[in-house]
Amino acid sequence: MKLRAVLALCGLLSSTALIACGPPPATNTAKKVGKEVKVDDNAPTSLTDIKFQESERGGDPKLVGCADGQREGFADIKKFPTIAGCLGVWDGSLTLRKGPTRKACGDDLDVCASPADVCAEGWHVCARDGDYHDLSDRIDDKQCSEGAGPGKFVAGISHVKKKKECAPAPGPTTRYPCLKDGYGAEPVCCGQNCRTGECRDAVWPQQTRISVGKAQGCGAVTSDRNGGVLCCQDAEKPAAPAIVKPIEAAPTGTEAPSEAAPTEPPAEPAPADKPNE
């Protein structure tokens, strides 16, 4: 990708003091961390030097899951048809539950107005409603850590229900919030650069991984550190049942007319034998 190549080159040259690099291109430019977030030991790791495993360019977004037609995570579309890792760029820090603006974006397209816009039409940020089943019904913990490939791809849930408290194993109706920052606020994520924290049961027992760095919770992520987004295919709406017109019953005290089967006329009696004359 142009973005990763430019950033890597600038880092190398600036470290050797050979040349001063100007700003990267206007599109596909990783933005600085939001003003309200302090970059320190609590910040998540950067995505700048990740070599993603990508699907082929120019795919049908509705099948690929990413608005720009190419996956950076879960690149095997046949193996993972309903979940995708999509890379995007946006200004400052945004919540992963910000609704889509319907303006397609991605690392091969324009800057995003919302993280949700990296997902193609018919797809959404995984677990955006707080339901962890959106992930656990599609993949297991090993596929989350290995099948996604290099990098980090975040979902729309924090991995605790309340900051500083590890929640018990979830039940069928458990819903997780999207916290802004602090201990436990980090979003659940898939990819080889995700790590397990102290609280590990949010999705898969003892194996739930997160984008470690409590400075950026699910409710305030930056694209240079959490620009990989998990996109899940929308559930198909069930077909409307066919409308069957009921048969009207005959009024009380009357019988519906019926057609009697035709009957043959009675046979004529055989003529009696005449007495002998």
C-alpha positions as CSV (number, residue, x, y, z in Angstrom):
1,M,0.0,0.0,0.0
2,K,1.2,3.5,-0.8
3,L,0.4,4.7,2.7
4,R,2.5,2.1,4.5
5,A,5.4,2.5,2.1
6,V,5.6,6.3,2.5
7,L,5.5,6.1,6.3
8,A,8.1,3.4,6.4
9,L,10.4,5.3,4.1
10,C,10.0,8.5,6.1
11,G,10.8,6.7,9.3
12,L,14.0,5.2,7.9
13,L,15.3,8.4,6.2
14,S,14.5,10.7,9.1
15,S,16.3,8.3,11.5
16,T,19.4,8.6,9.5
17,A,19.0,12.4,9.0
18,L,19.4,12.0,5.2
19,I,16.3,13.8,4.1
20,A,13.2,15.5,5.5
21,C,10.0,13.9,4.4
22,G,7.0,16.1,3.6
23,P,3.4,15.1,4.6
24,P,2.0,12.0,2.9
25,P,-0.6,12.3,0.2
26,A,-4.0,13.7,1.1
27,T,-5.7,10.4,0.7
28,N,-4.8,7.3,2.6
29,T,-3.0,9.4,5.2
30,A,-2.8,8.1,8.8
31,K,-4.0,10.9,11.1
32,K,-2.5,11.9,14.4
33,V,-4.1,10.6,17.6
34,G,-7.0,12.7,18.8
35,K,-6.2,15.7,21.0
36,E,-7.9,14.2,24.0
37,V,-5.7,11.1,23.9
38,K,-2.2,11.1,25.3
39,V,0.3,8.9,23.4
40,D,2.2,7.0,26.0
41,D,2.5,3.5,27.2
42,N,-1.3,3.2,27.3
43,A,-1.6,3.8,23.6
44,P,-2.3,0.9,21.2
45,T,0.5,-0.2,18.9
46,S,0.6,1.5,15.4
47,L,-0.5,-0.2,12.2
48,T,2.2,1.6,10.1
49,D,4.6,-1.3,9.6
50,I,2.1,-4.1,9.3
51,K,2.3,-6.2,6.1
52,F,-1.3,-7.2,5.7
53,Q,-2.5,-10.4,3.9
54,E,-4.9,-8.9,1.3
55,S,-7.5,-10.3,-1.0
56,E,-7.3,-9.4,-4.7
57,R,-8.1,-5.9,-5.7
58,G,-11.2,-4.9,-7.5
59,G,-13.6,-7.4,-5.9
60,D,-17.3,-6.8,-5.6
61,P,-17.7,-4.9,-2.4
62,K,-20.9,-6.7,-1.5
63,L,-19.1,-10.0,-1.6
64,V,-15.7,-8.8,-0.2
65,G,-17.3,-6.9,2.7
66,C,-14.9,-3.9,2.3
67,A,-16.2,-0.7,0.6
68,D,-13.0,-0.4,-1.5
69,G,-13.3,-4.0,-2.8
70,Q,-10.2,-5.4,-1.1
71,R,-9.8,-7.1,2.3
72,E,-6.8,-6.6,4.6
73,G,-8.0,-9.3,7.1
74,F,-9.7,-12.6,6.6
75,A,-8.4,-12.5,3.0
76,D,-9.7,-16.0,2.2
77,I,-13.2,-15.0,1.1
78,K,-14.4,-18.5,0.5
79,K,-13.3,-19.6,4.0
80,F,-14.7,-16.5,5.7
81,P,-17.6,-15.4,3.6
82,T,-19.4,-13.3,6.3
83,I,-16.6,-11.5,8.1
84,A,-13.9,-9.3,6.7
85,G,-11.0,-7.1,8.0
86,C,-11.1,-3.7,6.3
87,L,-8.5,-0.9,6.7
88,G,-9.6,2.8,6.8
89,V,-8.3,6.3,7.6
90,W,-10.2,9.0,9.5
91,D,-9.5,12.2,11.4
92,G,-9.0,12.3,15.1
93,S,-10.7,9.7,17.3
94,L,-14.1,8.3,16.6
95,T,-16.4,5.7,18.2
96,L,-16.8,2.4,16.5
97,R,-20.5,2.8,16.9
98,K,-20.8,5.9,14.8
99,G,-23.3,5.2,12.1
100,P,-22.4,5.0,8.4
101,T,-22.7,8.1,6.2
102,R,-22.9,5.8,3.1
103,K,-19.8,7.4,1.6
104,A,-17.5,4.5,0.6
105,C,-14.0,4.8,2.0
106,G,-11.0,2.7,2.8
107,D,-7.2,2.7,2.5
108,D,-7.6,2.6,-1.3
109,L,-10.3,5.3,-1.3
110,D,-11.1,8.5,0.5
111,V,-10.7,9.4,4.2
112,C,-13.7,8.1,6.2
113,A,-16.3,10.2,7.9
114,S,-17.1,7.1,10.1
115,P,-15.3,3.8,10.7
116,A,-18.5,2.1,9.6
117,D,-18.0,3.5,6.1
118,V,-15.1,1.0,5.4
119,C,-17.8,-1.7,5.4
120,A,-19.5,-2.3,2.1
121,E,-23.3,-1.9,1.6
122,G,-25.0,-4.9,3.3
123,W,-22.3,-5.1,5.9
124,H,-21.7,-3.5,9.3
125,V,-19.1,-3.1,12.1
126,C,-19.2,-6.4,13.9
127,A,-21.0,-6.4,17.3
128,R,-22.1,-2.8,16.9
129,D,-25.2,-3.5,18.9
130,G,-23.2,-5.0,21.8
131,D,-24.0,-8.6,20.9
132,Y,-20.9,-10.8,21.0
133,H,-22.7,-13.5,19.0
134,D,-22.0,-11.4,15.9
135,L,-18.5,-12.7,16.2
136,S,-18.8,-16.1,18.0
137,D,-21.4,-17.3,15.5
138,R,-19.0,-16.7,12.6
139,I,-15.5,-17.7,13.8
140,D,-13.8,-19.4,16.7
141,D,-11.0,-18.0,18.8
142,K,-8.3,-19.6,16.7
143,Q,-9.7,-18.2,13.5
144,C,-9.9,-14.8,15.1
145,S,-6.2,-14.8,16.0
146,E,-4.8,-16.6,13.0
147,G,-7.3,-16.6,10.2
148,A,-7.5,-12.8,10.2
149,G,-3.7,-12.6,9.4
150,P,-1.3,-9.9,10.4
151,G,-2.6,-6.7,12.0
152,K,-5.5,-5.7,14.2
153,F,-9.2,-5.5,13.3
154,V,-11.5,-4.2,15.9
155,A,-15.2,-4.8,16.7
156,G,-17.7,-2.4,18.2
157,I,-17.6,-3.7,21.7
158,S,-15.3,-3.2,24.8
159,H,-14.3,-6.4,26.5
160,V,-15.9,-5.6,29.9
161,K,-19.4,-4.4,30.9
162,K,-18.0,-1.9,33.4
163,K,-14.5,-0.3,33.6
164,K,-12.0,-1.9,35.9
165,E,-14.2,-5.0,36.4
166,C,-13.8,-8.3,34.5
167,A,-17.2,-9.5,33.6
168,P,-18.2,-13.2,34.1
169,A,-18.6,-15.4,31.1
170,P,-21.4,-14.0,28.9
171,G,-24.8,-15.5,28.7
172,P,-27.2,-15.6,25.8
173,T,-28.5,-12.1,26.3
174,T,-25.3,-10.4,27.4
175,R,-24.5,-7.1,25.8
176,Y,-21.3,-5.2,26.0
177,P,-20.8,-1.4,25.9
178,C,-18.5,0.7,23.8
179,L,-16.4,2.6,26.4
180,K,-14.2,5.5,25.5
181,D,-11.1,4.7,27.5
182,G,-9.7,3.2,30.7
183,Y,-9.1,-0.3,32.0
184,G,-11.2,-2.8,30.0
185,A,-12.5,-0.3,27.4
186,E,-10.2,-1.6,24.7
187,P,-12.2,-3.1,21.8
188,V,-12.3,-6.8,21.0
189,C,-10.1,-7.5,18.0
190,C,-9.0,-10.2,15.6
191,G,-5.6,-10.5,14.0
192,Q,-2.1,-11.7,14.8
193,N,-1.2,-8.4,16.5
194,C,-4.1,-8.6,19.0
195,R,-3.3,-9.7,22.5
196,T,-5.2,-11.2,25.5
197,G,-5.6,-8.9,28.5
198,E,-6.5,-9.7,32.1
199,C,-10.2,-10.0,31.2
200,R,-10.4,-12.7,28.6
201,D,-14.0,-14.0,28.5
202,A,-16.0,-11.4,26.6
203,V,-16.4,-13.6,23.4
204,W,-14.4,-16.8,23.7
205,P,-13.6,-18.2,27.2
206,Q,-10.1,-17.3,28.2
207,Q,-9.2,-16.5,24.5
208,T,-10.8,-13.1,23.7
209,R,-8.2,-10.8,22.3
210,I,-8.1,-7.0,22.3
211,S,-6.2,-4.0,20.9
212,V,-4.2,-3.5,24.0
213,G,-3.9,0.1,25.1
214,K,-6.4,1.7,27.5
215,A,-5.9,5.2,26.0
216,Q,-8.2,4.1,23.1
217,G,-11.4,2.3,24.0
218,C,-14.1,1.2,21.6
219,G,-15.6,4.7,21.9
220,A,-12.5,6.6,20.8
221,V,-10.2,5.0,18.3
222,T,-7.8,6.5,15.8
223,S,-7.0,5.1,12.4
224,D,-3.3,5.0,12.8
225,R,-3.6,2.6,15.7
226,N,-7.0,1.0,15.3
227,G,-7.8,1.6,11.6
228,G,-8.5,-2.0,10.9
229,V,-12.2,-2.7,11.3
230,L,-14.1,-5.9,11.5
231,C,-17.1,-5.9,9.1
232,C,-19.8,-8.5,9.4
233,Q,-22.4,-9.3,6.7
234,D,-26.0,-8.3,7.5
235,A,-28.4,-11.1,8.3
236,E,-30.8,-11.7,5.4
237,K,-34.4,-10.8,6.2
238,P,-36.7,-13.7,6.2
239,A,-39.1,-13.9,3.2
240,A,-42.6,-12.7,3.9
241,P,-45.1,-15.5,4.3
242,A,-47.5,-16.1,1.5
243,I,-50.9,-14.7,2.1
244,V,-53.6,-17.5,1.8
245,K,-57.2,-16.3,1.5
246,P,-59.4,-18.2,3.9
247,I,-62.4,-20.1,2.6
248,E,-65.6,-18.5,3.7
249,A,-68.0,-20.7,5.7
250,A,-71.6,-21.1,4.7
251,P,-74.1,-19.1,6.8
252,T,-75.6,-20.9,9.8
253,G,-78.7,-23.0,9.1
254,T,-77.9,-23.3,5.4
255,E,-75.9,-25.8,3.5
256,A,-73.6,-24.9,0.7
257,P,-74.9,-26.0,-2.6
258,S,-73.2,-29.0,-4.0
259,E,-73.2,-30.7,-7.3
260,A,-74.5,-34.2,-7.1
261,A,-72.9,-36.7,-9.3
262,P,-75.0,-37.5,-12.3
263,T,-76.9,-40.8,-12.1
264,E,-78.0,-43.1,-14.9
265,P,-81.8,-43.5,-15.4
266,P,-83.1,-46.7,-13.9
267,A,-83.2,-49.6,-16.2
268,E,-86.5,-50.6,-17.6
269,P,-88.0,-53.9,-16.2
270,A,-87.6,-56.8,-18.6
271,P,-91.0,-57.7,-20.2
272,A,-92.8,-60.6,-18.5
273,D,-93.0,-63.9,-20.3
274,K,-96.4,-64.4,-22.0
275,P,-98.3,-67.5,-20.9
276,N,-98.3,-70.4,-23.2
277,E,-101.4,-70.4,-25.5
